Amino acid sequence: MKGKILLLVGMGIGYVLGARAGRESYNKIVKTADKFWNSPRVQKQVNTAEDFVKDKAPDVADFIADGAKRVVRQVSGAQSTKTSTSSTGSSTSPK
């Protein structure tokens, strides 16, 4: 909760400062950010991160699928236990 409040406060401060700075300052920030993003060193790291994610994505997907299957088995086992205990009662039906 504290983190969310700090995020909102930070966004509010950024908005106020940005509004006071005007369009010229905004364009300068955009130009600097674009220059930074397109620099060869940054793009090299971006490509490295993309390659890493592409390598690990199948492993993560398998891990998540196995975990989901495990949860389904546990829930199904709990459901069948509840069903079998509730169905062992009297077999007479109301008339």
Order of alpha helices (4+ residues) and beta strands (2+ residues): alpha-alpha-alpha
